[in-house]
Amino acid sequence: MFDRLSAYAPQALAVLRVVAALLFIAHGTQKVLGFPATEMAPPAFSIFWIAGIIEIVTGILIAIGFFTRPAAFIASGTMAFAYFMVHSPMNFFPVNNGGDAAILFCFVFLYLVFAGPGAWSVNKQ
């Protein structure tokens, strides 16, 4: 029964790609534009603001499936950097240091580097 589901793997990968990218974009717009509303408003050209720009640009590229592999590689590295520079010094455990989303983004995007964009992408493979 579950073997039949394999036929839909490219579409499921595309859904994972788009949903992860949209969430990633939301993290970026919060840093750069203050939307969705937040009290955190990093100054322009700070490391957090630059991270927000990277999140928006790579998120858009990943969402539409354009240069997915290089964009996902950059996004994955950005999240690894964010985890080790911002989250891990606060506490060893990701659930306690707020870094669980960064870890999840890092590995989802790393998977996309190897898996590609799946179905419904501009660079359909």
C-alpha positions in Angstrom: 0.0 0.0 0.0 2.7 2.5 1.0 4.7 1.7 -2.2 2.2 3.6 -4.2 3.0 6.8 -2.2 6.5 6.8 -3.7 5.0 8.0 -6.9 4.2 11.3 -5.1 7.7 11.8 -3.7 8.6 14.7 -6.0 5.4 16.6 -5.1 5.9 15.9 -1.4 9.5 17.2 -1.7 8.1 20.4 -3.4 5.6 20.9 -0.6 8.4 20.6 2.0 10.6 23.0 -0.1 7.9 25.6 -0.4 6.6 25.5 3.2 10.1 25.6 4.7 11.0 28.5 2.4 7.9 30.5 3.3 8.7 30.1 7.0 12.3 31.0 6.3 11.2 34.2 4.5 9.0 35.1 7.5 12.1 34.9 9.8 13.9 37.2 7.4 11.1 39.8 7.0 10.8 39.9 10.7 14.4 40.9 11.0 14.5 43.3 8.1 11.0 44.8 7.9 9.7 44.2 11.4 6.9 42.0 9.9 5.3 40.0 11.4 5.4 42.4 14.3 8.3 42.0 16.6 10.2 44.0 19.2 13.5 42.8 17.7 14.6 45.4 15.1 18.3 45.0 14.4 20.1 48.0 13.0 20.7 48.0 9.2 23.9 46.2 8.1 24.3 44.4 11.5 24.9 40.7 11.4 21.3 40.0 12.2 20.0 42.3 9.5 22.4 40.6 7.0 21.1 37.2 8.1 17.6 38.5 7.5 18.5 39.6 3.9 20.0 36.1 3.3 16.8 34.5 4.7 14.6 36.5 2.4 16.7 36.1 -0.8 17.5 32.4 -0.4 13.9 31.8 0.9 12.4 33.3 -2.3 14.8 31.3 -4.5 14.0 28.1 -2.7 10.3 28.7 -2.7 10.1 29.2 -6.4 12.7 26.4 -7.1 15.2 28.7 -8.8 18.9 27.9 -8.0 17.5 25.7 -5.3 20.7 23.7 -4.5 23.1 26.7 -4.1 20.4 28.8 -2.3 19.7 25.9 0.1 23.4 25.4 0.7 23.8 29.1 1.7 20.6 28.9 3.8 21.8 25.8 5.5 25.2 27.3 6.3 23.5 30.5 7.6 21.4 28.4 10.0 24.4 26.4 11.2 26.3 29.7 11.8 23.3 31.1 13.6 22.9 28.1 15.8 26.6 28.0 16.9 27.0 31.8 17.3 23.7 32.8 18.8 21.9 29.8 20.3 24.4 27.2 21.6 26.3 29.6 23.9 23.0 30.1 25.9 22.4 26.5 26.7 23.5 23.1 25.4 20.0 21.8 24.7 18.3 23.2 21.6 14.9 23.2 23.2 16.3 25.4 26.0 18.3 27.8 23.8 15.7 28.5 21.1 17.8 27.0 18.4 15.5 24.1 17.4 14.2 26.0 14.4 17.7 26.9 13.3 18.7 23.2 13.5 15.6 22.1 11.6 16.1 24.7 8.9 19.7 23.7 8.6 19.0 20.1 7.9 16.0 20.6 5.7 18.0 22.9 3.5 20.9 20.6 3.6 18.6 17.8 2.4 17.5 20.1 -0.5 21.1 20.5 -1.6 21.2 16.8 -2.3 17.6 16.1 -3.3 17.0 19.1 -5.5 13.8 21.1 -5.8 11.3 18.3 -6.6 8.2 19.1 -8.7 6.8 22.5 -9.4 10.0 24.4 -9.6 11.3 27.0 -12.1 14.4 24.8 -12.6 12.5 21.6 -13.1 14.9 18.7 -13.4 
